Amino acid sequence: MVPDRILSVNASIDTIGDILLKIIPTLEEYQHYSGVDFDSELRLLIHQSLAGGIIGVKGAKIKELRET
């Protein structure tokens, strides 16, 4: 059995943003109350037609995100 679980959300961009804003504090609360320090990972599955817009030319947008 793998520790990962899939959370699938089909909604508008605004609603997905709202959901993420609610999930993140839940992870922080769990970490605080469990006394376990852990890194979180978020994986996004996107349509291939959107990937270029997110990655940018030669990965420019990804590089910018990593630097901020």
N, CA, C and O atoms as CSV, one atom per row, in Angstrom:
chain,resi,resn,atom,element,x,y,z
A,1,MET,N,N,0.853,-1.179,0.000
A,1,MET,CA,C,0.000,0.000,0.000
A,1,MET,C,C,0.899,1.242,0.000
A,1,MET,O,O,1.881,1.310,0.740
A,2,VAL,N,N,0.556,2.199,-0.822
A,2,VAL,CA,C,1.333,3.437,-0.903
A,2,VAL,C,C,0.735,4.490,0.025
A,2,VAL,O,O,-0.472,4.484,0.268
A,3,PRO,N,N,1.566,5.393,0.545
A,3,PRO,CA,C,1.056,6.416,1.467
A,3,PRO,C,C,0.318,7.552,0.769
A,3,PRO,O,O,-0.353,8.347,1.428
A,4,ASP,N,N,0.430,7.640,-0.544
A,4,ASP,CA,C,-0.204,8.738,-1.275
A,4,ASP,C,C,-1.681,8.466,-1.516
A,4,ASP,O,O,-2.094,7.325,-1.720
A,5,ARG,N,N,-2.453,9.519,-1.489
A,5,ARG,CA,C,-3.875,9.449,-1.831
A,5,ARG,C,C,-4.158,10.549,-2.835
A,5,ARG,O,O,-3.512,11.597,-2.821
A,6,ILE,N,N,-5.109,10.311,-3.692
A,6,ILE,CA,C,-5.449,11.282,-4.729
A,6,ILE,C,C,-6.652,12.097,-4.287
A,6,ILE,O,O,-7.686,11.552,-3.899
A,7,LEU,N,N,-6.498,13.407,-4.354
A,7,LEU,CA,C,-7.602,14.331,-4.115
A,7,LEU,C,C,-7.928,14.960,-5.460
A,7,LEU,O,O,-7.122,15.712,-6.010
A,8,SER,N,N,-9.081,14.663,-5.980
A,8,SER,CA,C,-9.489,15.177,-7.281
A,8,SER,C,C,-10.537,16.263,-7.085
A,8,SER,O,O,-11.562,16.046,-6.438
A,9,VAL,N,N,-10.265,17.435,-7.653
A,9,VAL,CA,C,-11.182,18.559,-7.539
A,9,VAL,C,C,-11.472,19.071,-8.945
A,9,VAL,O,O,-10.555,19.454,-9.672
A,10,ASN,N,N,-12.721,19.079,-9.319
A,10,ASN,CA,C,-13.150,19.637,-10.600
A,10,ASN,C,C,-14.009,20.852,-10.297
A,10,ASN,O,O,-15.159,20.723,-9.877
A,11,ALA,N,N,-13.446,22.033,-10.513
A,11,ALA,CA,C,-14.159,23.263,-10.175
A,11,ALA,C,C,-13.509,24.421,-10.921
A,11,ALA,O,O,-12.546,24.242,-11.667
A,12,SER,N,N,-14.054,25.605,-10.703
A,12,SER,CA,C,-13.452,26.797,-11.304
A,12,SER,C,C,-12.103,27.067,-10.638
A,12,SER,O,O,-11.832,26.578,-9.541
A,13,ILE,N,N,-11.274,27.840,-11.304
A,13,ILE,CA,C,-9.960,28.186,-10.763
A,13,ILE,C,C,-10.100,28.850,-9.396
A,13,ILE,O,O,-9.338,28.540,-8.480
A,14,ASP,N,N,-11.058,29.752,-9.249
A,14,ASP,CA,C,-11.260,30.433,-7.966
A,14,ASP,C,C,-11.606,29.445,-6.861
A,14,ASP,O,O,-11.083,29.541,-5.751
A,15,THR,N,N,-12.483,28.499,-7.162
A,15,THR,CA,C,-12.890,27.515,-6.162
A,15,THR,C,C,-11.727,26.606,-5.789
A,15,THR,O,O,-11.545,26.280,-4.616
A,16,ILE,N,N,-10.945,26.199,-6.772
A,16,ILE,CA,C,-9.779,25.363,-6.484
A,16,ILE,C,C,-8.803,26.125,-5.594
A,16,ILE,O,O,-8.240,25.553,-4.661
A,17,GLY,N,N,-8.600,27.399,-5.873
A,17,GLY,CA,C,-7.741,28.221,-5.018
A,17,GLY,C,C,-8.265,28.285,-3.598
A,17,GLY,O,O,-7.492,28.176,-2.646
A,18,ASP,N,N,-9.571,28.460,-3.443
A,18,ASP,CA,C,-10.180,28.493,-2.109
A,18,ASP,C,C,-9.972,27.172,-1.376
A,18,ASP,O,O,-9.684,27.156,-0.179
A,19,ILE,N,N,-10.117,26.074,-2.095
A,19,ILE,CA,C,-9.937,24.754,-1.483
A,19,ILE,C,C,-8.494,24.573,-1.020
A,19,ILE,O,O,-8.255,24.081,0.083
A,20,LEU,N,N,-7.539,24.964,-1.850
A,20,LEU,CA,C,-6.136,24.860,-1.448
A,20,LEU,C,C,-5.840,25.714,-0.222
A,20,LEU,O,O,-5.072,25.310,0.651
A,21,LEU,N,N,-6.447,26.889,-0.155
A,21,LEU,CA,C,-6.243,27.756,1.008
A,21,LEU,C,C,-6.809,27.140,2.282
A,21,LEU,O,O,-6.378,27.491,3.380
A,22,LYS,N,N,-7.761,26.233,2.153
A,22,LYS,CA,C,-8.307,25.534,3.316
A,22,LYS,C,C,-7.499,24.286,3.659
A,22,LYS,O,O,-7.397,23.914,4.828
A,23,ILE,N,N,-6.932,23.645,2.657
A,23,ILE,CA,C,-6.167,22.419,2.881
A,23,ILE,C,C,-4.842,22.707,3.579
A,23,ILE,O,O,-4.458,21.979,4.495
A,24,ILE,N,N,-4.150,23.736,3.168
A,24,ILE,CA,C,-2.819,24.025,3.707
A,24,ILE,C,C,-2.837,24.226,5.222
A,24,ILE,O,O,-2.002,23.636,5.908
A,25,PRO,N,N,-3.745,25.024,5.776
A,25,PRO,CA,C,-3.784,25.140,7.237
A,25,PRO,C,C,-4.085,23.802,7.929
A,25,PRO,O,O,-3.615,23.562,9.041
A,26,THR,N,N,-4.859,22.939,7.280
A,26,THR,CA,C,-5.147,21.627,7.851
A,26,THR,C,C,-3.862,20.821,7.986
A,26,THR,O,O,-3.661,20.145,8.995
A,27,LEU,N,N,-2.994,20.883,6.985
A,27,LEU,CA,C,-1.705,20.195,7.063
A,27,LEU,C,C,-0.846,20.774,8.181
A,27,LEU,O,O,-0.183,20.034,8.908
A,28,GLU,N,N,-0.860,22.090,8.314
A,28,GLU,CA,C,-0.084,22.736,9.371
A,28,GLU,C,C,-0.598,22.343,10.752
A,28,GLU,O,O,0.193,22.103,11.664
A,29,GLU,N,N,-1.917,22.277,10.910
A,29,GLU,CA,C,-2.500,21.872,12.190
A,29,GLU,C,C,-2.118,20.441,12.528
A,29,GLU,O,O,-1.753,20.148,13.666
A,30,TYR,N,N,-2.199,19.552,11.553
A,30,TYR,CA,C,-1.829,18.158,11.782
A,30,TYR,C,C,-0.377,18.066,12.225
A,30,TYR,O,O,-0.052,17.336,13.161
A,31,GLN,N,N,0.489,18.801,11.557
A,31,GLN,CA,C,1.904,18.786,11.896
A,31,GLN,C,C,2.119,19.290,13.323
A,31,GLN,O,O,2.921,18.726,14.067
A,32,HIS,N,N,1.415,20.333,13.700
A,32,HIS,CA,C,1.557,20.907,15.038
A,32,HIS,C,C,1.085,19.937,16.118
A,32,HIS,O,O,1.789,19.705,17.101
A,33,TYR,N,N,-0.104,19.373,15.934
A,33,TYR,CA,C,-0.690,18.515,16.962
A,33,TYR,C,C,-0.085,17.123,17.007
A,33,TYR,O,O,-0.090,16.486,18.061
A,34,SER,N,N,0.429,16.642,15.900
A,34,SER,CA,C,1.028,15.308,15.895
A,34,SER,C,C,2.466,15.344,16.387
A,34,SER,O,O,3.029,14.316,16.763
A,35,GLY,N,N,3.055,16.528,16.382
A,35,GLY,CA,C,4.440,16.656,16.814
A,35,GLY,C,C,5.422,16.097,15.796
A,35,GLY,O,O,6.598,15.903,16.102
A,36,VAL,N,N,4.946,15.840,14.603
A,36,VAL,CA,C,5.783,15.278,13.549
A,36,VAL,C,C,6.094,16.373,12.538
A,36,VAL,O,O,5.190,17.006,11.992
A,37,ASP,N,N,7.371,16.587,12.298
A,37,ASP,CA,C,7.784,17.580,11.314
A,37,ASP,C,C,7.933,16.886,9.964
A,37,ASP,O,O,8.645,15.887,9.862
A,38,PHE,N,N,7.291,17.385,8.959
A,38,PHE,CA,C,7.358,16.755,7.647
A,38,PHE,C,C,7.262,17.798,6.549
A,38,PHE,O,O,6.721,18.886,6.742
A,39,ASP,N,N,7.796,17.444,5.403
A,39,ASP,CA,C,7.653,18.273,4.209
A,39,ASP,C,C,6.424,17.795,3.457
A,39,ASP,O,O,6.123,16.601,3.442
A,40,SER,N,N,5.730,18.704,2.847
A,40,SER,CA,C,4.557,18.354,2.050
A,40,SER,C,C,4.910,18.483,0.579
A,40,SER,O,O,5.779,19.263,0.190
A,41,GLU,N,N,4.225,17.713,-0.210
A,41,GLU,CA,C,4.429,17.748,-1.652
A,41,GLU,C,C,3.065,17.843,-2.320
A,41,GLU,O,O,2.131,17.131,-1.952
A,42,LEU,N,N,2.961,18.717,-3.291
A,42,LEU,CA,C,1.722,18.877,-4.046
A,42,LEU,C,C,2.025,18.566,-5.502
A,42,LEU,O,O,2.923,19.158,-6.100
A,43,ARG,N,N,1.270,17.635,-6.065
A,43,ARG,CA,C,1.434,17.278,-7.472
A,43,ARG,C,C,0.173,17.686,-8.212
A,43,ARG,O,O,-0.942,17.419,-7.764
A,44,LEU,N,N,0.362,18.329,-9.337
A,44,LEU,CA,C,-0.768,18.770,-10.149
A,44,LEU,C,C,-0.767,18.018,-11.469
A,44,LEU,O,O,0.264,17.910,-12.134
A,45,LEU,N,N,-1.904,17.510,-11.834
A,45,LEU,CA,C,-2.085,16.863,-13.127
A,45,LEU,C,C,-2.809,17.856,-14.026
A,45,LEU,O,O,-3.949,18.236,-13.758
A,46,ILE,N,N,-2.142,18.270,-15.085
A,46,ILE,CA,C,-2.719,19.270,-15.980
A,46,ILE,C,C,-2.752,18.726,-17.406
A,46,ILE,O,O,-2.004,17.809,-17.747
A,47,HIS,N,N,-3.604,19.285,-18.214
A,47,HIS,CA,C,-3.682,18.894,-19.619
A,47,HIS,C,C,-2.421,19.370,-20.329
A,47,HIS,O,O,-1.881,20.433,-20.021
A,48,GLN,N,N,-1.963,18.569,-21.282
A,48,GLN,CA,C,-0.725,18.900,-21.988
A,48,GLN,C,C,-0.782,20.252,-22.693
A,48,GLN,O,O,0.253,20.892,-22.880
A,49,SER,N,N,-1.961,20.689,-23.081
A,49,SER,CA,C,-2.072,21.984,-23.762
A,49,SER,C,C,-1.791,23.155,-22.823
A,49,SER,O,O,-1.515,24.261,-23.286
A,50,LEU,N,N,-1.858,22.930,-21.523
A,50,LEU,CA,C,-1.602,23.990,-20.545
A,50,LEU,C,C,-0.163,23.995,-20.043
A,50,LEU,O,O,0.293,24.983,-19.468
A,51,ALA,N,N,0.547,22.903,-20.257
A,51,ALA,CA,C,1.889,22.758,-19.691
A,51,ALA,C,C,2.844,23.850,-20.158
A,51,ALA,O,O,3.595,24.395,-19.350
A,52,GLY,N,N,2.829,24.176,-21.438
A,52,GLY,CA,C,3.735,25.196,-21.960
A,52,GLY,C,C,3.529,26.548,-21.312
A,52,GLY,O,O,4.494,27.265,-21.047
A,53,GLY,N,N,2.284,26.903,-21.054
A,53,GLY,CA,C,1.986,28.174,-20.407
A,53,GLY,C,C,2.463,28.227,-18.968
A,53,GLY,O,O,2.793,29.295,-18.453
A,54,ILE,N,N,2.499,27.082,-18.327
A,54,ILE,CA,C,2.958,27.013,-16.938
A,54,ILE,C,C,4.481,26.961,-16.877
A,54,ILE,O,O,5.097,27.611,-16.031
A,55,ILE,N,N,5.081,26.192,-17.770
A,55,ILE,CA,C,6.535,26.020,-17.769
A,55,ILE,C,C,7.239,27.246,-18.332
A,55,ILE,O,O,8.264,27.674,-17.800
A,56,GLY,N,N,6.696,27.814,-19.404
A,56,GLY,CA,C,7.316,28.967,-20.043
A,56,GLY,C,C,8.382,28.544,-21.039
A,56,GLY,O,O,8.771,27.378,-21.096
A,57,VAL,N,N,8.848,29.505,-21.820
A,57,VAL,CA,C,9.878,29.238,-22.819
A,57,VAL,C,C,11.166,28.830,-22.116
A,57,VAL,O,O,11.684,29.563,-21.274
A,58,LYS,N,N,11.673,27.664,-22.467
A,58,LYS,CA,C,12.899,27.105,-21.878
A,58,LYS,C,C,12.821,27.053,-20.358
A,58,LYS,O,O,13.844,27.172,-19.684
A,59,GLY,N,N,11.621,26.878,-19.810
A,59,GLY,CA,C,11.448,26.748,-18.368
A,59,GLY,C,C,11.543,28.050,-17.601
A,59,GLY,O,O,11.756,28.032,-16.388
A,60,ALA,N,N,11.391,29.183,-18.276
A,60,ALA,CA,C,11.569,30.494,-17.639
A,60,ALA,C,C,10.602,30.718,-16.479
A,60,ALA,O,O,11.002,31.231,-15.433
A,61,LYS,N,N,9.341,30.342,-16.652
A,61,LYS,CA,C,8.363,30.568,-15.581
A,61,LYS,C,C,8.642,29.676,-14.380
A,61,LYS,O,O,8.484,30.106,-13.238
A,62,ILE,N,N,9.054,28.443,-14.629
A,62,ILE,CA,C,9.398,27.533,-13.535
A,62,ILE,C,C,10.609,28.066,-12.777
A,62,ILE,O,O,10.623,28.060,-11.547
A,63,LYS,N,N,11.618,28.523,-13.498
A,63,LYS,CA,C,12.805,29.092,-12.858
A,63,LYS,C,C,12.425,30.282,-11.985
A,63,LYS,O,O,12.926,30.433,-10.871
A,64,GLU,N,N,11.537,31.123,-12.501
A,64,GLU,CA,C,11.088,32.297,-11.745
A,64,GLU,C,C,10.367,31.874,-10.460
A,64,GLU,O,O,10.585,32.464,-9.401
A,65,LEU,N,N,9.515,30.858,-10.554
A,65,LEU,CA,C,8.808,30.369,-9.369
A,65,LEU,C,C,9.774,29.818,-8.333
A,65,LEU,O,O,9.589,30.034,-7.135
A,66,ARG,N,N,10.789,29.115,-8.777
A,66,ARG,CA,C,11.777,28.546,-7.849
A,66,ARG,C,C,12.560,29.633,-7.123
A,66,ARG,O,O,12.962,29.447,-5.974
A,67,GLU,N,N,12.774,30.753,-7.778
A,67,GLU,CA,C,13.558,31.835,-7.194
A,67,GLU,C,C,12.770,32.671,-6.196
A,67,GLU,O,O,13.359,33.378,-5.379
A,68,THR,N,N,11.448,32.597,-6.252
A,68,THR,CA,C,10.644,33.413,-5.336
A,68,THR,C,C,10.208,32.632,-4.133
A,68,THR,O,O,9.523,33.170,-3.263
